[in-house]
Structures are given as C-alpha cells and as structure tokens.
Amino acid sequence: MDMKTVGIVVMVVALAFTIYMEVQKRTTFAKLEAYLREGDLENYLKVLDRPLTNVLYPKYNVLFMRLNALLAMDDADKTAAVIREMSSLKMNDKQKLALAAKAFTFYVEIEDEPHAHEVLEYLEANGDESMAKANRRTYDIFLKGSHAYINEMESALSDASGVEEALLCQMLAIQYDNKGDKDRSVSYRERAERSLDAAVSK
C-alpha cells in the first residue's frame, strides 16, 4: 500500500470517528434532556456516570450538570463534594463565576455562613454589580438575620408582579421574622404564595 493510499485510509478513519463521536454526543445530550424534562434525576446521573460521557464532554461541563442535578435532589453531601472537586479545576472567568453563583446559593440554603461569605466576597469582587448587591442582601437576610432592606423592598413592590412580587414578599416575610414581627411575616408569606400561584396559573 503506497503512502497516498495510507493517507486516504487514515483520513477516512478519522472522519468516521469524528462522525461517530458527534452522533454519540448528540444522542447523549438528547437522553440527558429527556431525563431532565421527566424529572428522572437518577437516570440523568447514570448517563453522566458513563465513561463515554466523560470522553464526549469536558470535565467541567459534566460536573456542572451533575451539580445541577444534586442541587435539585437536595443532596447536600454530594453537592458539597462536587463543588470542592470543581474548585480544583482550571477554569476561565466565566466558569468560575457560574460555579460561584451555584455554590453561594447552596451555602445559603444549608446555612454555611463561612463558605457563603467566602464565595460572596469573590462574587462582589469579580461579578456583575447588580447581582453582587442581590447576593449581599440574600446573605444579610438569610444568614445574618438582617431586616435592613424592608423599606427598599416594600417600595419595589409597587412595580412588581408575578414571580418578582413573590420573591420580594418572601424576602420581606423573612425580614419581618428576623425583626420579630410575626404578623407581618405571615402576611407577606401568604402574599408570596398568592403571587406565585397567580404567576404559575398564567
């Protein structure tokens, strides 16, 4: 077999491999989307666990998809482990911010104040200013027992509706609870539920 023929064979094999990998990538993504749509997170994770999936996608992407599933499953131990593993990866600025945003939400939910504060400082130094302010409010209200944003949020309610109104009411309910005003807290919590129900039913 001459060199020209060998070169053609190599090109054909390489093309066939490329096509195979692209087909597998699309098939795997379709399965992941289907399981996510169905809420079947167990099988979603099984697909992520396949050796082929780790060949098809960068490690960051696979772990990020795993992180989203674990957050939805409220598996705190495994979520924390994935965040630690991802933190050791080489990432660009966009990837670091995406991970930090997820990690911050997680640490607030499990009331891990030291880790939440550490991530918040990173987000405030490197992230979008408006999001950084929102994260600071969340940290202060949920983890520091603050009620300093009541006037600001009650003013914002006049222009809010739907999910935004529900979120503001929920944050106000927590602040009034922090303040010791149980009646106002209950009132805003009920309004948050009504706003969310109305938004979902549209």
MDAnalysis code that builds the backbone (N, CA, C; Angstrom):
import MDAnalysis as mda
import numpy as np

u = mda.Universe.empty(606, n_residues=202, atom_resindex=np.repeat(np.arange(202), 3), trajectory=True)
u.add_TopologyAttr("name", ["N", "CA", "C"] * 202)
u.add_TopologyAttr("resid", np.arange(1, 203))
u.add_TopologyAttr("resname", ["MET", "ASP", "MET", "LYS", "THR", "VAL", "GLY", "ILE", "VAL", "VAL", "MET", "VAL", "VAL", "ALA", "LEU", "ALA", "PHE", "THR", "ILE", "TYR", "MET", "GLU", "VAL", "GLN", "LYS", "ARG", "THR", "THR", "PHE", "ALA", "LYS", "LEU", "GLU", "ALA", "TYR", "LEU", "ARG", "GLU", "GLY", "ASP", "LEU", "GLU", "ASN", "TYR", "LEU", "LYS", "VAL", "LEU", "ASP", "ARG", "PRO", "LEU", "THR", "ASN", "VAL", "LEU", "TYR", "PRO", "LYS", "TYR", "ASN", "VAL", "LEU", "PHE", "MET", "ARG", "LEU", "ASN", "ALA", "LEU", "LEU", "ALA", "MET", "ASP", "ASP", "ALA", "ASP", "LYS", "THR", "ALA", "ALA", "VAL", "ILE", "ARG", "GLU", "MET", "SER", "SER", "LEU", "LYS", "MET", "ASN", "ASP", "LYS", "GLN", "LYS", "LEU", "ALA", "LEU", "ALA", "ALA", "LYS", "ALA", "PHE", "THR", "PHE", "TYR", "VAL", "GLU", "ILE", "GLU", "ASP", "GLU", "PRO", "HIS", "ALA", "HIS", "GLU", "VAL", "LEU", "GLU", "TYR", "LEU", "GLU", "ALA", "ASN", "GLY", "ASP", "GLU", "SER", "MET", "ALA", "LYS", "ALA", "ASN", "ARG", "ARG", "THR", "TYR", "ASP", "ILE", "PHE", "LEU", "LYS", "GLY", "SER", "HIS", "ALA", "TYR", "ILE", "ASN", "GLU", "MET", "GLU", "SER", "ALA", "LEU", "SER", "ASP", "ALA", "SER", "GLY", "VAL", "GLU", "GLU", "ALA", "LEU", "LEU", "CYS", "GLN", "MET", "LEU", "ALA", "ILE", "GLN", "TYR", "ASP", "ASN", "LYS", "GLY", "ASP", "LYS", "ASP", "ARG", "SER", "VAL", "SER", "TYR", "ARG", "GLU", "ARG", "ALA", "GLU", "ARG", "SER", "LEU", "ASP", "ALA", "ALA", "VAL", "SER", "LYS"])
u.atoms.positions = np.array([
    [0.846, -1.191, 0.000],
    [0.000, 0.000, 0.000],
    [0.885, 1.247, 0.000],
    [0.687, 2.119, -1.015],
    [1.531, 3.302, -1.105],
    [1.088, 4.368, -0.111],
    [1.913, 5.394, 0.040],
    [1.669, 6.420, 1.045],
    [0.380, 7.197, 0.781],
    [0.051, 7.389, -0.490],
    [-1.170, 8.113, -0.833],
    [-2.398, 7.345, -0.349],
    [-2.364, 6.040, -0.572],
    [-3.485, 5.192, -0.141],
    [-3.590, 5.175, 1.370],
    [-2.439, 5.086, 2.042],
    [-2.421, 5.100, 3.506],
    [-3.024, 6.411, 4.022],
    [-2.651, 7.501, 3.382],
    [-3.172, 8.810, 3.801],
    [-4.680, 8.880, 3.654],
    [-5.201, 8.329, 2.569],
    [-6.651, 8.332, 2.343],
    [-7.364, 7.491, 3.398],
    [-6.789, 6.319, 3.693],
    [-7.382, 5.429, 4.705],
    [-7.425, 6.121, 6.059],
    [-6.328, 6.786, 6.427],
    [-6.268, 7.490, 7.699],
    [-7.329, 8.595, 7.761],
    [-7.477, 9.328, 6.678],
    [-8.471, 10.399, 6.627],
    [-9.887, 9.852, 6.754],
    [-10.156, 8.736, 6.096],
    [-11.489, 8.122, 6.149],
    [-11.799, 7.644, 7.568],
    [-10.813, 7.002, 8.189],
    [-10.993, 6.510, 9.558],
    [-11.227, 7.689, 10.515],
    [-10.439, 8.736, 10.356],
    [-10.574, 9.912, 11.215],
    [-11.952, 10.558, 11.045],
    [-12.425, 10.645, 9.796],
    [-13.729, 11.225, 9.516],
    [-14.836, 10.380, 10.132],
    [-14.704, 9.051, 9.990],
    [-15.700, 8.142, 10.548],
    [-15.753, 8.268, 12.071],
    [-14.585, 8.397, 12.697],
    [-14.519, 8.536, 14.150],
    [-15.158, 9.852, 14.597],
    [-14.874, 10.911, 13.837],
    [-15.443, 12.223, 14.156],
    [-16.963, 12.183, 14.068],
    [-17.482, 11.556, 13.017],
    [-18.936, 11.441, 12.842],
    [-19.543, 10.622, 13.976],
    [-18.872, 9.520, 14.332],
    [-19.362, 8.658, 15.418],
    [-19.434, 9.438, 16.729],
    [-18.387, 10.189, 17.032],
    [-18.344, 10.944, 18.278],
    [-19.425, 12.032, 18.307],
    [-19.656, 12.670, 17.172],
    [-20.678, 13.711, 17.106],
    [-22.071, 13.118, 17.310],
    [-22.308, 11.949, 16.698],
    [-23.602, 11.267, 16.867],
    [-23.806, 10.890, 18.336],
    [-22.749, 10.337, 18.949],
    [-22.836, 9.946, 20.358],
    [-23.072, 11.154, 21.259],
    [-22.440, 12.259, 20.918],
    [-22.601, 13.476, 21.708],
    [-24.038, 13.962, 21.663],
    [-24.613, 13.971, 20.472],
    [-25.990, 14.432, 20.326],
    [-26.969, 13.468, 20.982],
    [-26.711, 12.179, 20.853],
    [-27.576, 11.161, 21.462],
    [-27.545, 11.271, 22.983],
    [-26.346, 11.439, 23.529],
    [-26.201, 11.570, 24.984],
    [-26.909, 12.816, 25.481],
    [-26.743, 13.921, 24.760],
    [-27.389, 15.172, 25.175],
    [-28.909, 15.035, 25.119],
    [-29.410, 14.343, 24.103],
    [-30.854, 14.137, 23.977],
    [-31.388, 13.314, 25.152],
    [-30.628, 12.298, 25.562],
    [-31.034, 11.484, 26.716],
    [-31.053, 12.324, 27.981],
    [-30.024, 13.134, 28.165],
    [-29.961, 13.989, 29.352],
    [-31.143, 14.958, 29.396],
    [-31.446, 15.562, 28.261],
    [-32.572, 16.492, 28.184],
    [-33.883, 15.792, 28.513],
    [-34.047, 14.576, 27.983],
    [-35.283, 13.827, 28.205],
    [-35.449, 13.477, 29.685],
    [-34.393, 12.978, 30.301],
    [-34.470, 12.623, 31.723],
    [-34.718, 13.856, 32.589],
    [-34.107, 14.977, 32.220],
    [-34.294, 16.213, 32.972],
    [-35.728, 16.704, 32.847],
    [-36.264, 16.613, 31.645],
    [-37.641, 17.032, 31.389],
    [-38.635, 16.182, 32.185],
    [-38.314, 14.893, 32.306],
    [-39.185, 13.966, 33.035],
    [-38.960, 14.022, 34.545],
    [-37.908, 14.717, 34.960],
    [-37.578, 14.761, 36.380],
    [-36.944, 13.484, 36.883],
    [-36.440, 12.681, 35.957],
    [-35.805, 11.409, 36.311],
    [-34.310, 11.653, 36.558],
    [-33.992, 12.178, 37.715],
    [-32.616, 12.578, 38.001],
    [-31.693, 11.395, 38.269],
    [-32.254, 10.272, 38.703],
    [-31.435, 9.082, 38.929],
    [-30.818, 8.603, 37.621],
    [-31.640, 8.478, 36.575],
    [-31.123, 8.052, 35.272],
    [-30.275, 9.139, 34.623],
    [-30.598, 10.392, 34.914],
    [-29.798, 11.522, 34.437],
    [-28.365, 11.375, 34.952],
    [-28.230, 11.052, 36.238],
    [-26.903, 10.872, 36.828],
    [-26.204, 9.636, 36.286],
    [-26.981, 8.595, 35.985],
    [-26.383, 7.376, 35.422],
    [-25.748, 7.653, 34.059],
    [-26.414, 8.501, 33.270],
    [-25.843, 8.873, 31.962],
    [-24.552, 9.660, 32.158],
    [-24.552, 10.550, 33.128],
    [-23.343, 11.331, 33.418],
    [-22.205, 10.437, 33.902],
    [-22.543, 9.316, 34.536],
    [-21.535, 8.405, 35.079],
    [-20.877, 7.537, 34.003],
    [-21.468, 7.479, 32.827],
    [-20.912, 6.623, 31.779],
    [-19.532, 7.122, 31.346],
    [-18.589, 6.214, 31.174],
    [-17.246, 6.620, 30.713],
    [-17.297, 7.416, 29.412],
    [-18.206, 7.032, 28.510],
    [-18.300, 7.728, 27.229],
    [-18.680, 9.193, 27.414],
    [-19.562, 9.480, 28.367],
    [-19.978, 10.861, 28.609],
    [-18.779, 11.724, 28.988],
    [-17.878, 11.144, 29.779],
    [-16.690, 11.884, 30.202],
    [-15.676, 12.051, 29.078],
    [-15.804, 11.244, 28.041],
    [-14.968, 11.407, 26.846],
    [-15.568, 12.481, 25.941],
    [-16.900, 12.505, 25.874],
    [-17.592, 13.415, 24.960],
    [-17.573, 14.870, 25.421],
    [-17.627, 15.081, 26.731],
    [-17.753, 16.431, 27.265],
    [-16.586, 16.770, 28.200],
    [-16.193, 18.042, 28.258],
    [-15.153, 18.463, 29.206],
    [-15.584, 18.165, 30.642],
    [-14.621, 17.933, 31.503],
    [-14.909, 17.575, 32.893],
    [-15.749, 18.638, 33.586],
    [-15.440, 19.905, 33.345],
    [-16.205, 20.995, 33.963],
    [-17.685, 20.872, 33.623],
    [-17.990, 20.629, 32.330],
    [-19.379, 20.534, 31.885],
    [-20.105, 19.369, 32.549],
    [-19.442, 18.225, 32.617],
    [-20.055, 17.040, 33.229],
    [-20.331, 17.299, 34.706],
    [-19.363, 17.877, 35.404],
    [-19.541, 18.152, 36.827],
    [-20.599, 19.232, 37.060],
    [-20.680, 20.209, 36.168],
    [-21.681, 21.266, 36.317],
    [-23.084, 20.685, 36.162],
    [-23.246, 19.768, 35.195],
    [-24.539, 19.107, 35.010],
    [-24.872, 18.250, 36.237],
    [-23.861, 17.577, 36.774],
    [-24.059, 16.773, 37.981],
    [-24.461, 17.679, 39.160],
    [-23.812, 18.825, 39.267],
    [-24.103, 19.766, 40.339],
    [-25.554, 20.217, 40.293],
    [-26.053, 20.548, 39.112],
    [-27.441, 20.979, 38.973],
    [-28.411, 19.897, 39.434],
    [-28.113, 18.644, 39.070],
    [-28.983, 17.528, 39.465],
    [-28.967, 17.326, 40.975],
    [-27.786, 17.374, 41.565],
    [-27.666, 17.163, 43.006],
    [-28.332, 18.284, 43.798],
    [-28.259, 19.503, 43.288],
    [-28.949, 20.622, 43.934],
    [-30.452, 20.396, 43.926],
    [-30.965, 19.898, 42.794],
    [-32.394, 19.627, 42.686],
    [-32.821, 18.481, 43.599],
    [-31.886, 17.568, 43.873],
    [-32.173, 16.405, 44.717],
    [-31.942, 16.701, 46.201],
    [-31.459, 17.898, 46.514],
    [-31.169, 18.292, 47.906],
    [-30.194, 17.333, 48.581],
    [-29.209, 16.886, 47.815],
    [-28.180, 16.003, 48.385],
    [-26.987, 16.878, 48.785],
    [-27.000, 17.334, 50.020],
    [-26.012, 18.317, 50.478],
    [-24.590, 17.774, 50.457],
    [-24.404, 16.545, 50.916],
    [-23.050, 15.980, 50.995],
    [-22.412, 15.841, 49.615],
    [-23.172, 15.277, 48.685],
    [-22.628, 15.077, 47.335],
    [-22.462, 16.408, 46.609],
    [-23.369, 17.341, 46.867],
    [-23.257, 18.672, 46.252],
    [-21.978, 19.362, 46.717],
    [-21.723, 19.310, 48.010],
    [-20.512, 19.928, 48.558],
    [-19.257, 19.284, 47.977],
    [-19.301, 17.967, 47.782],
    [-18.148, 17.247, 47.227],
    [-17.883, 17.668, 45.785],
    [-18.948, 17.838, 44.993],
    [-18.790, 18.257, 43.595],
    [-18.256, 19.685, 43.523],
    [-18.742, 20.562, 44.398],
    [-18.240, 21.943, 44.417],
    [-16.745, 21.956, 44.725],
    [-16.332, 21.134, 45.698],
    [-14.904, 21.060, 46.032],
    [-14.092, 20.540, 44.846],
    [-14.609, 19.519, 44.166],
    [-13.900, 18.958, 43.019],
    [-13.794, 19.978, 41.889],
    [-14.871, 20.686, 41.635],
    [-14.863, 21.680, 40.567],
    [-13.923, 22.838, 40.893],
    [-13.830, 23.174, 42.166],
    [-12.970, 24.291, 42.572],
    [-11.502, 24.027, 42.270],
    [-11.142, 22.752, 42.134],
    [-9.752, 22.396, 41.855],
    [-9.433, 22.395, 40.361],
    [-10.469, 22.559, 39.518],
    [-10.267, 22.539, 38.072],
    [-9.709, 23.866, 37.568],
    [-9.061, 23.805, 36.428],
    [-8.636, 25.019, 35.744],
    [-9.842, 25.579, 35.004],
    [-10.247, 26.815, 35.328],
    [-11.452, 27.404, 34.754],
    [-11.184, 28.811, 34.238],
    [-11.982, 29.214, 33.247],
    [-11.912, 30.607, 32.820],
    [-12.798, 31.445, 33.755],
    [-12.777, 32.751, 33.590],
    [-13.510, 33.645, 34.497],
    [-15.012, 33.375, 34.481],
    [-15.550, 33.118, 33.295],
    [-16.993, 32.862, 33.175],
    [-17.373, 31.597, 33.940],
    [-16.559, 30.556, 33.819],
    [-16.826, 29.300, 34.513],
    [-16.713, 29.474, 36.025],
    [-15.721, 30.240, 36.470],
    [-15.553, 30.487, 37.905],
    [-16.773, 31.203, 38.486],
    [-17.291, 32.191, 37.760],
    [-18.456, 32.935, 38.239],
    [-19.702, 32.058, 38.272],
    [-19.857, 31.205, 37.245],
    [-21.020, 30.309, 37.198],
    [-21.001, 29.346, 38.380],
    [-19.823, 28.795, 38.670],
    [-19.695, 27.894, 39.814],
    [-19.924, 28.640, 41.122],
    [-19.367, 29.838, 41.238],
    [-19.518, 30.624, 42.467],
    [-20.979, 30.948, 42.744],
    [-21.734, 31.271, 41.700],
    [-23.157, 31.586, 41.872],
    [-23.923, 30.383, 42.413],
    [-23.634, 29.201, 41.858],
    [-24.277, 27.975, 42.336],
    [-23.860, 27.674, 43.770],
    [-22.571, 27.803, 44.038],
    [-22.043, 27.491, 45.367],
    [-22.636, 28.434, 46.417],
    [-22.755, 29.713, 46.077],
    [-23.303, 30.680, 47.021],
    [-24.731, 30.308, 47.412],
    [-25.558, 30.008, 46.413],
    [-26.944, 29.614, 46.679],
    [-26.997, 28.383, 47.577],
    [-26.135, 27.415, 47.280],
    [-26.092, 26.184, 48.070],
    [-25.699, 26.467, 49.515],
    [-24.650, 27.242, 49.713],
    [-24.183, 27.515, 51.067],
    [-25.205, 28.305, 51.881],
    [-25.944, 29.191, 51.217],
    [-27.007, 29.917, 51.917],
    [-28.100, 28.942, 52.343],
    [-28.477, 28.030, 51.441],
    [-29.546, 27.072, 51.737],
    [-29.203, 26.168, 52.910],
    [-27.939, 25.760, 53.020],
    [-27.566, 24.873, 54.133],
    [-27.048, 25.671, 55.337],
    [-27.140, 27.002, 55.223],
    [-26.747, 27.910, 56.313],
    [-25.280, 27.745, 56.712],
    [-24.448, 27.597, 55.706],
    [-22.997, 27.526, 55.921],
    [-22.442, 28.935, 55.746],
    [-22.498, 29.721, 56.811],
    [-22.138, 31.142, 56.734],
    [-20.685, 31.396, 56.323],
    [-19.702, 30.652, 56.856],
    [-18.310, 30.930, 56.466],
    [-18.054, 30.725, 54.969],
    [-18.539, 29.611, 54.417],
    [-18.328, 29.366, 52.988],
    [-19.130, 30.357, 52.136],
    [-20.355, 30.669, 52.576],
    [-21.171, 31.634, 51.833],
    [-20.482, 32.993, 51.786],
    [-19.896, 33.401, 52.898],
    [-19.210, 34.694, 52.952],
    [-17.987, 34.701, 52.038],
    [-17.261, 33.601, 52.020],
    [-16.076, 33.497, 51.163],
    [-16.448, 33.630, 49.689],
    [-17.508, 32.935, 49.287],
    [-17.943, 32.991, 47.890],
    [-18.533, 34.366, 47.570],
    [-19.258, 34.939, 48.529],
    [-19.841, 36.272, 48.326],
    [-18.755, 37.303, 48.040],
    [-17.662, 37.239, 48.769],
    [-16.562, 38.178, 48.543],
    [-16.010, 38.046, 47.126],
    [-15.924, 36.805, 46.648],
    [-15.451, 36.590, 45.271],
    [-16.442, 37.195, 44.268],
    [-17.734, 36.949, 44.482],
    [-18.752, 37.468, 43.569],
    [-18.779, 38.993, 43.572],
    [-18.592, 39.594, 44.724],
    [-18.596, 41.050, 44.807],
    [-17.369, 41.651, 44.123],
    [-16.275, 40.924, 44.158],
    [-15.041, 41.432, 43.546],
    [-14.987, 41.184, 42.047],
    [-15.665, 40.147, 41.574],
    [-15.497, 39.737, 40.174],
    [-16.778, 39.677, 39.346],
    [-17.932, 39.707, 40.005],
    [-19.174, 39.527, 39.277],
    [-19.874, 40.813, 38.899],
    [-21.072, 40.648, 38.346],
    [-21.920, 41.771, 37.972],
    [-22.352, 42.532, 39.223],
    [-22.323, 43.860, 39.155],
    [-22.592, 44.692, 40.337],
    [-24.003, 44.481, 40.883],
    [-24.998, 44.427, 40.006],
    [-26.378, 44.266, 40.469],
    [-26.589, 42.907, 41.117],
    [-25.977, 41.865, 40.538],
    [-26.088, 40.534, 41.128],
    [-25.345, 40.475, 42.462],
    [-24.213, 41.154, 42.537],
    [-23.446, 41.179, 43.781],
    [-24.269, 41.817, 44.900],
    [-25.002, 42.890, 44.571],
    [-25.840, 43.549, 45.569],
    [-26.980, 42.629, 46.014],
    [-27.562, 41.909, 45.046],
    [-28.640, 40.974, 45.374],
    [-28.121, 39.846, 46.262],
    [-26.927, 39.364, 45.963],
    [-26.327, 38.310, 46.781],
    [-26.017, 38.807, 48.192],
    [-25.551, 40.050, 48.307],
    [-25.266, 40.631, 49.617],
    [-26.559, 40.725, 50.445],
    [-27.655, 41.143, 49.812],
    [-28.936, 41.206, 50.515],
    [-29.363, 39.818, 50.997],
    [-29.204, 38.845, 50.112],
    [-29.567, 37.474, 50.467],
    [-28.756, 36.985, 51.663],
    [-27.463, 37.235, 51.612],
    [-26.567, 36.832, 52.700],
    [-26.974, 37.506, 54.013],
    [-27.195, 38.807, 53.957],
    [-27.539, 39.559, 55.164],
    [-28.861, 39.073, 55.766],
    [-29.840, 38.851, 54.904],
    [-31.177, 38.485, 55.384],
    [-31.223, 37.048, 55.910],
    [-30.684, 36.114, 55.119],
    [-30.802, 34.695, 55.473],
    [-29.786, 34.251, 56.529],
    [-28.583, 34.792, 56.476],
    [-27.533, 34.285, 57.354],
    [-27.141, 35.227, 58.490],
    [-27.455, 36.511, 58.357],
    [-27.084, 37.457, 59.403],
    [-28.301, 38.015, 60.146],
    [-29.493, 37.560, 59.782],
    [-30.699, 37.987, 60.494],
    [-31.065, 39.443, 60.291],
    [-30.675, 40.011, 59.147],
    [-30.910, 41.437, 58.894],
    [-32.372, 41.716, 58.519],
    [-32.828, 42.926, 58.852],
    [-34.123, 43.416, 58.368],
    [-33.941, 44.839, 57.825],
    [-32.720, 45.107, 57.345],
    [-32.362, 46.456, 56.893],
    [-32.901, 46.797, 55.509],
    [-33.454, 45.810, 54.792],
    [-33.889, 46.060, 53.416],
    [-35.411, 46.148, 53.287],
    [-36.112, 46.251, 54.414],
    [-37.577, 46.266, 54.380],
    [-38.110, 47.450, 53.576],
    [-37.657, 48.662, 53.881],
    [-38.174, 49.851, 53.172],
    [-37.893, 49.770, 51.674],
    [-36.677, 49.352, 51.338],
    [-36.284, 49.241, 49.928],
    [-37.179, 48.253, 49.182],
    [-37.439, 47.108, 49.794],
    [-38.215, 46.062, 49.118],
    [-39.699, 46.392, 49.098],
    [-40.202, 47.032, 50.129],
    [-41.609, 47.424, 50.119],
    [-41.860, 48.490, 49.047],
    [-40.892, 49.362, 48.824],
    [-41.012, 50.358, 47.749],
    [-41.013, 49.682, 46.386],
    [-40.179, 48.643, 46.242],
    [-40.076, 47.936, 44.963],
    [-41.333, 47.132, 44.645],
    [-42.129, 46.803, 45.659],
    [-43.343, 46.001, 45.450],
    [-44.369, 46.703, 44.565],
    [-44.373, 48.031, 44.573],
    [-45.374, 48.775, 43.798],
    [-45.251, 48.524, 42.303],
    [-44.064, 48.181, 41.843],
    [-43.846, 47.928, 40.415],
    [-43.635, 46.447, 40.108],
    [-43.810, 45.586, 41.111],
    [-43.523, 44.158, 40.924],
    [-44.806, 43.355, 40.704],
    [-44.632, 42.229, 40.013],
    [-45.762, 41.314, 39.809],
    [-45.210, 39.913, 39.567],
    [-46.081, 38.937, 39.668],
    [-45.690, 37.565, 39.358],
    [-44.597, 37.040, 40.264],
    [-43.616, 36.403, 39.628],
    [-42.531, 35.762, 40.360],
    [-41.710, 36.794, 41.137],
    [-41.500, 37.967, 40.527],
    [-40.737, 39.024, 41.208],
    [-41.444, 39.470, 42.485],
    [-42.765, 39.636, 42.408],
    [-43.535, 40.015, 43.589],
    [-43.440, 38.930, 44.662],
    [-43.544, 37.667, 44.235],
    [-43.466, 36.551, 45.182],
    [-42.114, 36.525, 45.896],
    [-41.052, 36.773, 45.130],
    [-39.710, 36.760, 45.716],
    [-39.540, 37.890, 46.735],
    [-39.994, 39.084, 46.361],
    [-39.896, 40.224, 47.272],
    [-40.692, 39.963, 48.549],
    [-41.887, 39.408, 48.405],
    [-42.724, 39.128, 49.576],
    [-42.078, 38.077, 50.476],
    [-41.452, 37.086, 49.859],
    [-40.777, 36.055, 50.645],
    [-39.610, 36.653, 51.433],
    [-38.849, 37.529, 50.769],
    [-37.723, 38.176, 51.435],
    [-38.210, 39.101, 52.559],
    [-39.341, 39.760, 52.320],
    [-39.912, 40.633, 53.356],
    [-40.428, 39.813, 54.535],
    [-41.017, 38.654, 54.230],
    [-41.516, 37.782, 55.300],
    [-40.376, 37.347, 56.213],
    [-39.254, 37.011, 55.614],
    [-38.096, 36.580, 56.404],
    [-37.550, 37.742, 57.241],
    [-37.519, 38.935, 56.644],
    [-37.010, 40.097, 57.382],
    [-37.906, 40.464, 58.567],
    [-39.218, 40.401, 58.353],
    [-40.109, 40.698, 59.469],
    [-40.005, 39.622, 60.551],
    [-39.741, 38.398, 60.115],
    [-39.492, 37.323, 61.080],
    [-38.214, 37.625, 61.867],
    [-37.174, 38.083, 61.130],
    [-35.923, 38.483, 61.802],
    [-36.156, 39.610, 62.793],
    [-37.077, 40.484, 62.436],
    [-37.371, 41.648, 63.270],
    [-38.248, 41.302, 64.469],
    [-38.912, 40.135, 64.391],
    [-39.782, 39.723, 65.485],
    [-41.237, 40.079, 65.284],
    [-41.590, 40.566, 64.071],
    [-42.971, 40.926, 63.758],
    [-43.613, 39.741, 63.034],
    [-44.157, 38.817, 63.793],
    [-44.689, 37.578, 63.225],
    [-45.910, 37.811, 62.346],
    [-46.773, 38.761, 62.737],
    [-47.985, 39.016, 61.955],
    [-47.655, 39.503, 60.540],
    [-46.727, 40.473, 60.444],
    [-46.336, 40.973, 59.120],
    [-45.632, 39.879, 58.320],
    [-44.876, 39.056, 59.019],
    [-44.175, 37.957, 58.359],
    [-45.173, 36.995, 57.721],
    [-46.184, 36.607, 58.480],
    [-47.207, 35.692, 57.963],
    [-47.957, 36.333, 56.793],
    [-48.272, 37.612, 56.924],
    [-48.998, 38.323, 55.873],
    [-48.227, 38.323, 54.564],
    [-46.938, 38.608, 54.627],
    [-46.124, 38.628, 53.401],
    [-45.906, 37.219, 52.855],
    [-45.831, 36.231, 53.729],
    [-45.653, 34.853, 53.261],
    [-46.885, 34.395, 52.486],
    [-48.056, 34.767, 52.994],
    [-49.307, 34.419, 52.304],
    [-49.411, 35.151, 50.967],
    [-48.978, 36.402, 50.940],
    [-48.999, 37.152, 49.684],
    [-48.027, 36.551, 48.677],
    [-46.889, 36.082, 49.156],
    [-45.908, 35.438, 48.282],
    [-46.509, 34.195, 47.630],
    [-47.248, 33.418, 48.410],
    [-47.882, 32.204, 47.879],
    [-48.935, 32.553, 46.842],
    [-49.743, 33.586, 47.113],
    [-50.760, 34.010, 46.156],
    [-50.138, 34.501, 44.854],
    [-49.061, 35.272, 44.969],
    [-48.390, 35.820, 43.779],
    [-47.796, 34.699, 42.926],
    [-47.192, 33.716, 43.613],
    [-46.589, 32.613, 42.887],
    [-47.649, 31.754, 42.216],
    [-48.737, 31.491, 42.903],
    [-49.844, 30.712, 42.316],
    [-50.403, 31.409, 41.084],
    [-50.536, 32.732, 41.182],
    [-51.068, 33.509, 40.052],
    [-50.117, 33.463, 38.862],
    [-48.828, 33.527, 39.145],
    [-47.831, 33.502, 38.069],
    [-47.792, 32.145, 37.384],
    [-47.925, 31.081, 38.159],
    [-47.871, 29.719, 37.607],
    [-49.124, 29.410, 36.780],
    [-50.249, 29.944, 37.203],
    [-51.513, 29.641, 36.527],
    [-51.707, 30.389, 35.211],
    [-50.860, 31.376, 34.947],
    [-50.979, 32.153, 33.694],
    [-50.588, 31.313, 32.497],
])
